[in-house]
């Protein structure tokens, strides 16, 4: 019973880390970032509100052209699977080497898979939400053709 409650505790901690990583996925390097416009003659003439409307229109055009702001590569699932497989096998082999019986090997393998899968999922969450460079280039060019200058993403 003690090991199953330990596994549940580790799984809960892993879920908390995943939720925290989702909160960390903001800022200029996130897929939810927006273009920052330089206050050039065009922006000064039309105003900040109109500049943001034009940015929204360019972002919509990029999506309509088939581009997405994110480069989603299913990193969470892939890393969770890798972590579960690696840690599960390593734990089971360790249990065999230390001379535990069949039930001990199964328990160690299951615990290792749960821990490894959770750790892999957390690792994947930190690498999953990447901005799409082609999408950003499209938005840059669209705004440039309208006379705006993009100095970054925020």
C-alpha positions in Angstrom: 0.0 0.0 0.0 2.8 2.3 0.8 4.3 2.2 -2.7 0.9 2.8 -4.4 0.4 6.0 -2.3 3.9 7.1 -3.2 3.1 6.5 -6.9 -0.1 8.6 -6.6 1.8 11.4 -4.9 4.4 11.5 -7.6 1.7 11.5 -10.3 0.0 14.4 -8.6 3.3 16.3 -8.4 3.8 15.6 -12.1 0.4 16.9 -13.0 1.1 20.1 -11.0 4.3 20.6 -13.0 2.5 20.1 -16.3 0.0 22.8 -15.3 2.8 25.2 -14.3 4.5 24.6 -17.6 1.3 25.6 -19.4 1.3 28.9 -17.5 5.0 29.4 -18.4 4.1 29.1 -22.1 3.6 32.8 -22.7 5.8 35.7 -23.7 7.7 36.5 -26.9 8.7 32.9 -27.5 5.3 31.4 -27.1 2.8 30.7 -29.9 0.3 33.1 -28.4 2.6 36.1 -28.8 1.5 39.2 -30.8 3.6 41.4 -33.1 5.0 44.5 -31.5 4.8 47.5 -33.9 7.5 50.2 -34.1 6.1 53.7 -33.7 7.0 54.7 -37.3 5.1 57.3 -39.5 2.4 54.8 -40.4 1.6 53.8 -36.8 1.8 57.4 -35.6 -0.6 58.4 -38.4 -3.3 55.7 -37.9 -2.9 55.1 -34.1 -2.2 52.1 -31.9 -5.8 50.8 -32.0 -5.8 50.7 -35.8 -2.3 49.2 -35.8 -3.6 46.3 -33.6 -6.6 45.8 -36.0 -4.2 45.6 -38.9 -2.1 43.1 -37.0 -5.2 41.0 -36.3 -6.1 41.1 -40.0 -2.6 39.9 -40.9 -2.8 37.1 -38.3 -6.2 36.1 -39.7 -4.8 36.1 -43.3 -1.9 33.8 -42.2 -4.4 31.3 -40.7 -6.6 31.5 -43.8 -3.5 30.7 -45.8 -3.2 27.4 -43.9 -0.6 28.5 -41.3 -0.9 28.0 -37.6 0.8 30.1 -34.9 2.1 26.9 -33.2 4.4 24.2 -34.4 2.7 21.3 -32.6 4.7 18.2 -32.7 3.0 16.0 -30.1 6.1 16.3 -27.9 4.2 15.6 -24.7 2.9 12.2 -25.8 6.2 11.1 -27.4 8.3 12.0 -24.4 5.7 10.5 -21.9 5.9 7.2 -23.9 9.7 7.2 -24.0 9.9 8.0 -20.3 7.5 5.3 -19.3 9.2 2.7 -21.4 12.7 3.5 -20.3 12.0 3.9 -16.6 9.7 0.9 -16.5 12.2 -1.4 -18.0 15.1 0.0 -16.0 13.1 -0.5 -12.7 12.1 -4.0 -13.6 15.7 -5.0 -14.5 16.9 -3.4 -11.3 14.4 -5.5 -9.3 15.6 -8.6 -11.1 19.2 -7.9 -10.3 18.5 -7.3 -6.6 16.7 -10.6 -6.4 13.1 -9.5 -5.9 10.4 -12.1 -6.8 8.0 -11.8 -9.8 5.6 -9.6 -7.9 8.4 -7.3 -6.9 9.6 -7.0 -10.5 6.1 -6.2 -11.7 5.6 -3.6 -8.9 9.0 -2.0 -9.6 8.3 -1.9 -13.4 4.9 -0.4 -12.9 6.1 2.3 -10.5 9.0 3.1 -12.8 6.7 3.4 -15.8 4.4 5.7 -13.9 7.2 7.9 -12.7 9.0 7.9 -16.1 5.8 8.6 -18.0 5.0 11.6 -15.8 8.6 13.0 -16.0 8.5 12.5 -19.8 5.1 14.3 -20.1 6.4 17.3 -18.0 9.5 17.4 -20.2 7.4 17.3 -23.4 5.1 20.1 -22.1 8.1 22.4 -21.9 8.9 21.7 -25.6 5.4 21.5 -27.1 4.2 25.1 -27.7 6.7 26.5 -30.1 6.0 29.4 -32.4 5.8 28.8 -36.1 8.4 30.8 -37.9 6.6 30.7 -41.2 3.4 32.1 -39.6 5.4 34.9 -38.1 7.2 35.7 -41.3 3.8 35.9 -43.1 2.5 38.3 -40.5 5.7 40.4 -40.7 5.4 40.7 -44.4 1.7 41.5 -44.4 2.2 44.3 -41.9 5.3 45.5 -43.8 3.2 45.8 -47.0 0.8 48.0 -45.0 3.6 50.3 -43.9 4.1 48.9 -40.4 7.4 47.7 -38.9 7.4 44.7 -36.6 10.2 44.9 -34.0 9.4 41.7 -32.1 6.7 39.6 -30.5 5.3 40.0 -27.1 
